[in-house]
Amino acid sequence: MLKWLHRKHEVHYAGMAEPGETEGPERAGEYSSRHWVVRHSAPNRRSPRFLPHLLAGLHSSVPVAISLRKSLEMKELISRLVGETRYDSVVCDFLTPAINLPSLQQAVLFQHNVETMIWRRHAEQAANPLARWYFGRQARAMEEFERSVCRSVRQVIAVSETDAATMRGQFGLGEVPWVPTGVDTAYFAPPAGKTPDPKFDSDLLFLGSMDWMPNIDGVRWFVAEILPRIQARRPGTRLTICGRRPSPEIERLASGNEGITVTGTVDDVRPYLWGSRLSIVPLRVGGGTRLKIYEAMAAALPAVSTTIGAEGLTYTDGLHLHIADSPEAFAQCCLDLLKAPGEATAMGEAARALVTEHFSWEGISDRFASILTEAAPGSR
C-alpha cells in the first residue's frame, strides 16, 4: 500500500529493525522518499532476556507485547521529525508503535487487528491453567492500553467492517473507517503454461510467519488433530509449513512425521503456492484479516480455513474457499478437494477472479489516502 501511496504522495518512514537486519532498510526506498532506522532488539519468548519482561508483566499496566517495543530513541526521533517537518498525516502502523509516539493526538492509528481480541482468544485456547491466567491478565492490560490509544488518536482506521464494529462497541469510538486487505494479483499470478517445480510439490501448504503465536497454535492444532485424520484416509499426504523463524517446537514436527516439511525463511513464497494443491489456514486465535488467504487466492490456490482464519475477509463459503471449524470437518474439506482436482481448480479460479476484481492495492491505497485527508482538514 505504501508503494502505491508513494506514487502520489511524499512518504517518510521511521521504523525499528533488529541489529544486523538489512532487508528492511535496504528496500525502504521502494515506498518512501526518506527513511530512518532505529536498531532495537526485543528478546523472543525462548530467550533468558525475556524473563524480566514476563515477570514485569505481572505488575505493569502496560502489556508485555507493547513494552517489548518501547524505545526512547524512537520516541526522540519521532518528536524531532514532527517538530522539523509539517506532515499532513502521522500514521502509526499497528498498535505496538504507539508506545513511542510523543503525541497521540496528532496521529492516525492504522489497526491491523483488535489486539485485545487476540489475547482473549489466547486465554480461551490455553490448556495450561497458569498460561490461561497469564494470558487473561495480559488481555485485560491490552484492553486498557488499546482503549486509551484508540480514544486519544485523531482517527482509527480498521481493516474490516468486523474490526471497526468491534472497536466502536468495545472502546466507545465514533466512526471507524476501514480499508480492506489487498493483494498484488500480478505478482502472485501462477505462470501461464509453466509446470511447477517438483521440489515445491506438496499436498497441503501452511504459509505464515512461524514466530507469531496464533500461527504456532494453528499449526500445532492441525498437526495434532487434523493431519492424522487426513493421512489415515489418504496415506502419503504431505504438508509444507512455510514461514520465517520457526520455533524449535515447529521444527520438531518434521522429525516426527515424514510427511511434514518445515522450510524456515524462504526468499520467495510463490513457488510454494504454485506447487501446492491446497492452502490451509487452521487458525483458532487472531484478529484483523489474513493476507495469507488473499495471497493463496491470487495464486489460484484453493483454501480451507477456520472461521477465525477468514475473519473480516470477503468470500462465499463453498465458492471461493471452504470454512470448517472442527477437526473432522476441516479434514473432510481437505480430502474432498484433494480427491477432486477439477473442483479444486474451479475454486482457485473463482477465488483469483474475486481478488483481482475487488482487492487490488491501487484502489485500496486511494481509499486510505482519502481517509487520511478527511482526518486532517486543510491538508495538501
C-alpha positions as CSV (number, residue, x, y, z in Angstrom):
1,M,0.0,0.0,0.0
2,L,2.9,2.4,0.8
3,K,4.3,1.8,-2.7
4,W,1.0,3.0,-4.3
5,L,0.7,5.9,-1.9
6,H,4.3,6.9,-2.7
7,R,3.4,7.3,-6.4
8,K,1.2,10.3,-5.5
9,H,2.5,11.5,-2.1
10,E,5.7,12.1,-0.3
11,V,6.2,9.4,2.3
12,H,8.7,9.5,5.2
13,Y,9.2,6.3,7.1
14,A,10.6,5.6,10.5
15,G,10.9,2.0,11.7
16,M,12.7,-0.3,14.0
17,A,15.0,-3.1,12.9
18,E,16.8,-5.9,14.6
19,P,20.6,-5.4,14.8
20,G,22.1,-6.9,11.7
21,E,18.8,-6.8,9.8
22,T,19.4,-5.3,6.4
23,E,16.5,-6.1,4.1
24,G,14.0,-3.6,5.6
25,P,16.4,-0.6,5.4
26,E,17.7,-1.6,2.0
27,R,14.2,-1.8,0.5
28,A,12.7,1.3,2.2
29,G,13.4,3.3,-0.9
30,E,10.7,1.3,-2.7
31,Y,8.0,3.0,-0.7
32,S,9.4,6.1,0.9
33,S,11.2,9.3,-0.1
34,R,13.2,9.3,3.2
35,H,13.6,6.8,5.9
36,W,15.1,6.4,9.4
37,V,16.1,3.2,11.2
38,V,16.3,2.6,14.9
39,R,18.1,-0.6,15.9
40,H,16.1,-2.4,18.6
41,S,16.4,-5.9,19.8
42,A,13.3,-7.4,21.6
43,P,14.0,-10.8,23.2
44,N,12.0,-13.7,21.9
45,R,10.0,-15.9,24.2
46,R,12.7,-18.5,24.4
47,S,15.4,-16.1,25.4
48,P,16.5,-15.7,29.1
49,R,16.3,-12.0,28.4
50,F,12.5,-12.4,28.1
51,L,12.1,-13.5,31.7
52,P,12.3,-10.0,33.3
53,H,9.7,-8.7,30.8
54,L,7.5,-11.7,31.6
55,L,7.7,-11.0,35.4
56,A,7.2,-7.3,34.9
57,G,4.0,-8.1,33.1
58,L,2.6,-9.4,36.4
59,H,2.6,-5.9,37.9
60,S,2.7,-3.4,35.0
61,S,-0.3,-1.8,33.4
62,V,1.5,-1.9,30.0
63,P,1.1,-5.3,28.2
64,V,4.3,-7.2,27.7
65,A,3.8,-7.2,23.9
66,I,3.8,-3.4,24.0
67,S,6.7,-2.9,26.5
68,L,9.0,-5.1,24.4
69,R,8.8,-2.4,21.7
70,K,9.4,0.6,23.9
71,S,12.3,2.7,22.6
72,L,13.4,6.1,23.9
73,E,15.5,6.5,20.8
74,M,12.5,6.0,18.5
75,K,10.4,8.4,20.6
76,E,13.0,11.1,20.4
77,L,13.4,10.6,16.7
78,I,9.6,10.9,16.0
79,S,9.5,14.0,18.2
80,R,12.3,15.6,16.2
81,L,10.9,14.7,12.8
82,V,7.4,16.0,13.7
83,G,8.9,19.2,15.1
84,E,11.0,19.8,11.9
85,T,8.5,18.9,9.2
86,R,4.9,19.8,8.5
87,Y,3.4,16.5,7.9
88,D,-0.2,16.3,6.6
89,S,-0.6,12.9,8.4
90,V,1.3,11.0,11.0
91,V,0.4,7.3,10.7
92,C,1.0,4.8,13.5
93,D,1.1,1.4,11.7
94,F,-0.2,-1.2,14.2
95,L,-0.9,-0.6,17.9
96,T,2.5,-1.6,19.1
97,P,4.5,1.5,18.0
98,A,2.0,3.8,19.8
99,I,4.2,3.4,22.9
100,N,6.8,5.5,21.1
101,L,4.6,8.4,19.9
102,P,5.2,11.6,21.8
103,S,1.7,12.9,20.9
104,L,-1.1,10.5,20.1
105,Q,-3.5,13.4,19.4
106,Q,-1.7,14.2,16.1
107,A,-1.6,10.6,14.9
108,V,-3.8,8.3,12.8
109,L,-3.8,4.7,14.1
110,F,-3.9,2.0,11.4
111,Q,-5.3,-1.0,13.3
112,H,-4.5,-4.3,11.5
113,N,-6.0,-6.3,14.4
114,V,-8.1,-5.8,17.5
115,E,-5.2,-6.8,19.8
116,T,-7.4,-7.3,22.8
117,M,-9.4,-10.0,20.9
118,I,-6.2,-11.9,20.1
119,W,-5.1,-12.1,23.7
120,R,-8.6,-13.1,24.9
121,R,-8.5,-15.9,22.4
122,H,-5.1,-17.0,23.6
123,A,-6.6,-17.2,27.1
124,E,-9.6,-19.2,25.8
125,Q,-7.4,-21.7,24.0
126,A,-4.6,-22.2,26.6
127,A,-4.7,-25.7,28.0
128,N,-2.4,-24.9,30.9
129,P,-4.2,-23.1,33.8
130,L,-1.2,-20.9,34.6
131,A,-0.9,-19.9,30.9
132,R,-4.7,-19.2,30.8
133,W,-4.4,-17.0,33.9
134,Y,-1.4,-15.1,32.5
135,F,-3.0,-14.6,29.0
136,G,-6.2,-13.4,30.7
137,R,-4.2,-10.8,32.7
138,Q,-2.4,-9.6,29.5
139,A,-5.8,-9.4,27.7
140,R,-7.1,-7.1,30.4
141,A,-3.9,-4.9,30.3
142,M,-4.1,-4.9,26.5
143,E,-7.8,-3.8,26.6
144,E,-7.0,-0.8,28.8
145,F,-4.0,0.2,26.6
146,E,-5.8,-0.3,23.4
147,R,-8.9,1.6,24.5
148,S,-6.7,4.5,25.7
149,V,-4.8,4.8,22.5
150,C,-7.8,4.4,20.3
151,R,-9.6,7.2,22.2
152,S,-6.6,9.5,22.1
153,V,-5.6,9.5,18.4
154,R,-7.1,11.7,15.8
155,Q,-8.5,8.8,13.8
156,V,-8.6,5.0,13.9
157,I,-8.6,3.0,10.6
158,A,-9.5,-0.7,10.6
159,V,-9.0,-3.4,8.0
160,S,-12.5,-4.8,8.1
161,E,-16.1,-3.8,9.0
162,T,-16.0,-6.6,11.6
163,D,-13.0,-5.0,13.4
164,A,-14.5,-1.5,13.0
165,A,-17.7,-2.6,14.7
166,T,-15.8,-4.3,17.5
167,M,-13.8,-1.2,18.2
168,R,-16.8,1.0,18.2
169,G,-18.5,-1.2,20.7
170,Q,-15.6,-2.2,22.9
171,F,-13.7,1.1,23.1
172,G,-16.6,3.5,22.7
173,L,-15.4,5.1,19.5
174,G,-17.4,7.0,17.0
175,E,-17.0,6.5,13.3
176,V,-14.2,4.0,12.4
177,P,-13.5,3.9,8.7
178,W,-11.9,0.8,7.2
179,V,-9.9,-0.3,4.2
180,P,-9.9,-4.0,3.1
181,T,-6.8,-6.1,2.8
182,G,-5.3,-6.0,-0.6
183,V,-3.0,-8.3,-2.7
184,D,-0.6,-7.8,-5.6
185,T,-2.6,-10.0,-8.0
186,A,0.0,-9.7,-10.8
187,Y,2.9,-10.7,-8.5
188,F,1.2,-13.9,-7.3
189,A,-0.4,-15.0,-10.6
190,P,0.7,-18.5,-11.5
191,P,3.0,-18.5,-14.6
192,A,1.0,-19.5,-17.6
193,G,1.9,-22.7,-19.3
194,K,4.8,-23.5,-16.9
195,T,4.9,-26.7,-15.0
196,P,5.5,-26.2,-11.2
197,D,9.0,-27.1,-9.9
198,P,8.8,-30.6,-8.4
199,K,10.9,-29.6,-5.4
200,F,8.0,-27.3,-4.3
201,D,5.3,-30.0,-4.8
202,S,3.1,-30.5,-1.8
203,D,-0.5,-31.5,-1.0
204,L,-1.1,-29.0,1.8
205,L,0.6,-25.7,2.5
206,F,0.5,-23.5,5.6
207,L,2.0,-20.1,4.8
208,G,2.8,-17.6,7.5
209,S,5.4,-16.2,9.9
210,M,6.2,-19.1,12.3
211,D,7.3,-16.8,15.2
212,W,3.7,-15.5,15.6
213,M,1.8,-17.2,18.3
214,P,-1.5,-17.6,16.5
215,N,0.3,-19.3,13.6
216,I,2.2,-21.6,16.0
217,D,-1.1,-22.5,17.8
218,G,-2.9,-23.2,14.5
219,V,-0.1,-25.4,13.1
220,R,0.1,-27.4,16.3
221,W,-3.6,-28.0,16.3
222,F,-3.6,-29.0,12.7
223,V,-0.8,-31.5,13.1
224,A,-2.2,-33.0,16.3
225,E,-5.9,-33.1,15.4
226,I,-6.5,-32.8,11.7
227,L,-3.5,-34.2,9.7
228,P,-3.7,-37.7,11.3
229,R,-7.4,-37.9,10.1
230,I,-6.3,-36.9,6.6
231,Q,-3.3,-39.3,6.4
232,A,-5.4,-42.2,7.8
233,R,-7.7,-41.9,4.8
234,R,-5.2,-40.6,2.3
235,P,-1.8,-42.1,3.2
236,G,1.2,-40.2,2.0
237,T,-0.4,-36.7,2.2
238,R,2.3,-34.1,2.6
239,L,2.2,-30.9,4.5
240,T,4.6,-28.0,3.9
241,I,4.9,-25.4,6.7
242,C,6.5,-22.3,5.0
243,G,7.4,-19.2,7.1
244,R,10.2,-17.3,8.7
245,R,11.8,-18.1,12.1
246,P,10.0,-21.3,13.0
247,S,10.2,-22.2,16.7
248,P,12.1,-25.3,17.8
249,E,8.7,-26.8,18.6
250,I,7.5,-26.3,15.0
251,E,10.8,-27.6,13.6
252,R,10.4,-30.8,15.6
253,L,7.1,-31.5,13.9
254,A,9.1,-32.5,10.7
255,S,11.2,-35.1,12.6
256,G,8.0,-36.8,14.0
257,N,6.2,-37.1,10.6
258,E,7.9,-37.9,7.3
259,G,5.0,-36.1,5.5
260,I,5.8,-32.7,7.1
261,T,8.4,-30.3,5.7
262,V,9.3,-27.1,7.6
263,T,11.1,-24.6,5.3
264,G,12.0,-21.8,7.6
265,T,12.6,-18.4,5.9
266,V,12.5,-18.5,2.1
267,D,13.4,-15.9,-0.5
268,D,10.2,-16.3,-2.4
269,V,6.9,-17.9,-1.2
270,R,5.3,-18.0,-4.7
271,P,6.8,-21.3,-5.9
272,Y,5.3,-23.0,-2.8
273,L,1.9,-21.5,-3.6
274,W,2.2,-22.6,-7.2
275,G,3.4,-26.1,-6.3
276,S,0.8,-27.0,-3.7
277,R,-2.7,-28.4,-4.2
278,L,-4.3,-26.7,-1.2
279,S,-3.7,-23.9,1.3
280,I,-4.8,-24.4,4.9
281,V,-5.5,-21.7,7.5
282,P,-6.3,-23.6,10.7
283,L,-6.2,-20.5,13.0
284,R,-8.0,-20.6,16.4
285,V,-6.5,-17.3,17.6
286,G,-6.1,-14.0,15.7
287,G,-7.7,-10.8,14.6
288,G,-7.8,-8.4,11.7
289,T,-7.6,-10.1,8.3
290,R,-5.2,-12.7,7.0
291,L,-3.1,-11.8,4.0
292,K,-2.2,-15.5,3.5
293,I,-5.7,-16.2,2.2
294,Y,-5.8,-13.5,-0.4
295,E,-2.3,-14.4,-1.5
296,A,-3.4,-18.0,-2.0
297,M,-6.5,-16.7,-3.9
298,A,-4.2,-14.6,-6.1
299,A,-2.2,-17.7,-6.8
300,A,-5.4,-19.5,-7.8
301,L,-4.8,-22.0,-4.9
302,P,-8.0,-23.3,-3.2
303,A,-8.1,-22.9,0.6
304,V,-9.7,-24.4,3.7
305,S,-9.9,-22.1,6.7
306,T,-11.5,-21.8,10.1
307,T,-14.0,-19.0,10.6
308,I,-11.4,-17.1,12.6
309,G,-8.8,-17.7,9.9
310,A,-11.0,-16.0,7.3
311,E,-12.4,-13.3,9.7
312,G,-13.0,-9.9,8.1
313,L,-12.5,-11.1,4.5
314,T,-14.9,-11.1,1.6
315,Y,-15.8,-14.5,0.3
316,T,-18.6,-17.0,-0.4
317,D,-18.1,-20.3,1.5
318,G,-18.0,-23.2,-0.9
319,L,-17.2,-21.0,-3.9
320,H,-14.0,-19.1,-3.0
321,L,-12.9,-21.3,-0.2
322,H,-14.2,-23.8,2.4
323,I,-14.8,-22.9,6.0
324,A,-14.5,-25.7,8.7
325,D,-14.1,-25.3,12.4
326,S,-14.0,-28.8,13.8
327,P,-11.1,-31.2,13.2
328,E,-13.3,-33.7,11.4
329,A,-15.0,-31.1,9.2
330,F,-11.6,-29.5,8.4
331,A,-10.1,-32.8,7.4
332,Q,-13.1,-33.8,5.3
333,C,-12.9,-30.5,3.3
334,C,-9.2,-31.0,2.6
335,L,-9.9,-34.6,1.5
336,D,-12.8,-33.6,-0.7
337,L,-10.6,-31.0,-2.6
338,L,-7.6,-33.3,-2.8
339,K,-9.6,-36.1,-4.4
340,A,-11.5,-33.7,-6.8
341,P,-8.8,-31.7,-8.7
342,G,-11.4,-30.3,-11.1
343,E,-13.4,-28.9,-8.2
344,A,-10.2,-27.5,-6.6
345,T,-9.2,-25.8,-9.8
346,A,-12.6,-24.2,-10.2
347,M,-12.4,-22.9,-6.7
348,G,-8.9,-21.5,-7.2
349,E,-10.0,-19.7,-10.4
350,A,-13.1,-18.2,-8.7
351,A,-11.0,-17.0,-5.8
352,R,-8.5,-15.4,-8.1
353,A,-11.2,-13.6,-10.0
354,L,-12.6,-12.3,-6.8
355,V,-9.4,-10.7,-5.5
356,T,-8.4,-9.4,-9.0
357,E,-11.7,-7.5,-9.4
358,H,-12.1,-6.1,-5.9
359,F,-8.8,-6.1,-3.9
360,S,-6.0,-4.5,-5.9
361,W,-3.7,-2.3,-3.9
362,E,-4.2,0.7,-6.1
363,G,-7.9,1.2,-5.3
364,I,-7.4,0.4,-1.6
365,S,-4.5,2.9,-1.3
366,D,-6.6,5.7,-2.8
367,R,-9.3,4.9,-0.3
368,F,-6.7,5.0,2.5
369,A,-5.4,8.4,1.3
370,S,-8.9,9.8,1.2
371,I,-9.4,8.8,4.9
372,L,-6.2,10.5,5.9
373,T,-7.3,13.7,4.1
374,E,-10.6,13.7,5.9
375,A,-8.9,13.1,9.2
376,A,-6.6,16.1,8.6
377,P,-8.6,19.1,7.5
378,G,-6.7,21.6,5.4
379,S,-4.0,19.0,4.3
380,R,-2.5,19.3,0.9
